[in-house]
Amino acid sequence: MKETAKRSIFRTIHLFLAIPIIGYIYSPFEVIPDYAFPIRFIFLPAMLLSGLWMWKGHAVRRLFVKKPA
């Protein structure tokens, strides 16, 4: 898989994970407790990890790839 395709996939995942967070921010105050658990423990960490992977994924991959002697 090409790097551009991987980047596009991660960008799409990142944007889809941001949709519930935006809904959480702009929802009425009465329904916020219903959405708090999934936002805090599922969507936000997954969005942060996908963003970090897009930002510093190349550095993480370099740690695991062996360099030729």
Backbone as CSV, one residue per row, in Angstrom:
resi,resn,N_x,N_y,N_z,CA_x,CA_y,CA_z,C_x,C_y,C_z
1,MET,0.841,-1.167,0.000,0.000,0.000,0.000,0.893,1.240,0.000
2,LYS,0.550,2.185,-0.827,1.345,3.401,-0.923,1.131,4.292,0.291
3,GLU,2.102,5.145,0.547,2.027,6.057,1.698,0.881,7.055,1.555
4,THR,0.589,7.476,0.336,-0.512,8.423,0.154,-1.849,7.778,0.495
5,ALA,-2.008,6.503,0.183,-3.244,5.803,0.521,-3.368,5.628,2.033
6,LYS,-2.261,5.306,2.690,-2.281,5.173,4.152,-2.636,6.504,4.809
7,ARG,-2.044,7.568,4.326,-2.314,8.895,4.869,-3.779,9.272,4.680
8,SER,-4.329,8.945,3.522,-5.731,9.241,3.256,-6.652,8.440,4.176
9,ILE,-6.312,7.195,4.431,-7.108,6.357,5.327,-7.064,6.910,6.744
10,PHE,-5.883,7.253,7.240,-5.770,7.791,8.587,-6.474,9.137,8.713
11,ARG,-6.419,9.948,7.683,-7.097,11.242,7.712,-8.608,11.050,7.772
12,THR,-9.129,10.089,7.007,-10.559,9.810,7.019,-11.003,9.286,8.380
13,ILE,-10.228,8.366,8.953,-10.541,7.840,10.287,-10.529,8.971,11.304
14,HIS,-9.545,9.824,11.225,-9.417,10.948,12.157,-10.633,11.875,12.069
15,LEU,-11.079,12.165,10.862,-12.229,13.048,10.703,-13.519,12.397,11.178
16,PHE,-13.694,11.090,10.914,-14.903,10.404,11.383,-14.941,10.304,12.903
17,LEU,-13.791,10.175,13.532,-13.753,10.127,14.991,-14.019,11.499,15.613
18,ALA,-13.816,12.557,14.855,-14.058,13.899,15.372,-15.534,14.279,15.350
19,ILE,-16.332,13.618,14.534,-17.753,13.963,14.419,-18.492,13.788,15.743
20,PRO,-18.352,12.647,16.461,-19.053,12.536,17.743,-18.553,13.537,18.785
21,ILE,-17.297,13.910,18.712,-16.757,14.877,19.663,-17.375,16.249,19.424
22,ILE,-17.547,16.611,18.180,-18.205,17.871,17.856,-19.655,17.843,18.326
23,GLY,-20.330,16.700,18.142,-21.693,16.560,18.639,-21.765,16.672,20.142
24,TYR,-20.761,16.155,20.822,-20.702,16.240,22.288,-20.554,17.690,22.739
25,ILE,-19.734,18.433,22.049,-19.496,19.836,22.421,-20.751,20.680,22.212
26,TYR,-21.451,20.453,21.103,-22.593,21.302,20.772,-23.935,20.711,21.200
27,SER,-23.943,19.617,21.965,-25.205,19.025,22.407,-25.774,19.818,23.581
28,PRO,-27.075,19.669,23.814,-27.669,20.341,24.985,-27.060,19.812,26.282
29,PHE,-27.026,20.645,27.268,-26.361,20.309,28.526,-26.973,19.089,29.205
30,GLU,-28.256,18.852,29.010,-28.933,17.738,29.673,-28.477,16.377,29.160
31,VAL,-28.042,16.276,27.910,-27.673,14.980,27.347,-26.169,14.715,27.395
32,ILE,-25.392,15.633,27.892,-23.940,15.450,27.949,-23.530,14.233,28.773
33,PRO,-24.142,13.958,29.933,-23.728,12.760,30.687,-23.927,11.446,29.929
34,ASP,-24.898,11.399,29.011,-25.125,10.182,28.232,-23.971,9.909,27.272
35,TYR,-23.330,10.931,26.777,-22.258,10.788,25.796,-20.857,10.858,26.403
36,ALA,-20.756,11.134,27.672,-19.446,11.377,28.281,-18.537,10.154,28.217
37,PHE,-19.034,8.979,28.588,-18.171,7.797,28.625,-17.594,7.435,27.254
38,PRO,-18.424,7.297,26.204,-17.828,6.942,24.904,-16.873,8.001,24.363
39,ILE,-17.194,9.262,24.610,-16.311,10.316,24.111,-14.975,10.271,24.833
40,ARG,-14.995,10.176,26.151,-13.752,10.218,26.925,-12.872,9.005,26.731
41,PHE,-13.477,7.826,26.593,-12.685,6.601,26.616,-12.595,5.869,25.287
42,ILE,-13.320,6.308,24.275,-13.252,5.640,22.972,-12.847,6.623,21.872
43,PHE,-13.688,7.633,21.648,-13.478,8.504,20.494,-12.281,9.430,20.639
44,LEU,-12.140,10.080,21.780,-11.026,11.014,21.961,-9.665,10.318,21.930
45,PRO,-9.456,9.208,22.663,-8.149,8.540,22.558,-7.846,8.009,21.152
46,ALA,-8.878,7.479,20.477,-8.650,6.977,19.119,-8.310,8.122,18.166
47,MET,-8.975,9.252,18.325,-8.671,10.398,17.479,-7.260,10.930,17.757
48,LEU,-6.884,10.977,19.031,-5.542,11.434,19.378,-4.474,10.498,18.816
49,LEU,-4.700,9.195,18.915,-3.721,8.245,18.375,-3.607,8.343,16.859
50,SER,-4.730,8.518,16.173,-4.642,8.651,14.716,-3.945,9.950,14.331
51,GLY,-4.179,11.022,15.085,-3.488,12.286,14.806,-2.001,12.195,15.072
52,LEU,-1.638,11.550,16.181,-0.210,11.369,16.471,0.461,10.484,15.429
53,TRP,-0.255,9.461,14.961,0.314,8.587,13.940,0.537,9.354,12.644
54,MET,-0.397,10.239,12.286,-0.196,11.039,11.077,0.966,12.007,11.251
55,TRP,1.166,12.493,12.469,2.212,13.477,12.725,3.578,12.830,12.887
56,LYS,3.700,11.814,13.731,4.992,11.218,14.045,5.081,9.727,13.711
57,GLY,4.229,9.246,12.826,4.245,7.832,12.472,5.537,7.404,11.805
58,HIS,6.143,8.297,11.045,7.395,7.959,10.384,8.503,7.686,11.399
59,ALA,8.508,8.400,12.502,9.534,8.195,13.530,9.313,6.869,14.256
60,VAL,8.062,6.511,14.478,7.759,5.234,15.141,8.130,4.070,14.230
61,ARG,7.829,4.194,12.945,8.182,3.128,12.003,9.689,2.928,11.926
62,ARG,10.449,4.019,12.012,11.910,3.914,11.960,12.479,3.128,13.129
63,LEU,11.802,3.167,14.272,12.277,2.433,15.440,12.152,0.912,15.241
64,PHE,11.178,0.491,14.463,10.915,-0.937,14.306,11.499,-1.543,13.048
65,VAL,11.964,-0.726,12.116,12.540,-1.226,10.880,14.041,-1.357,11.053
66,LYS,14.565,-2.553,10.741,16.004,-2.753,10.841,16.714,-2.112,9.663
67,LYS,17.801,-1.469,9.949,18.595,-0.869,8.891,19.588,-1.903,8.372
68,PRO,19.844,-1.910,7.086,20.835,-2.844,6.553,22.235,-2.532,7.072
69,ALA,23.014,-3.558,7.260,24.363,-3.386,7.814,25.334,-2.802,6.825
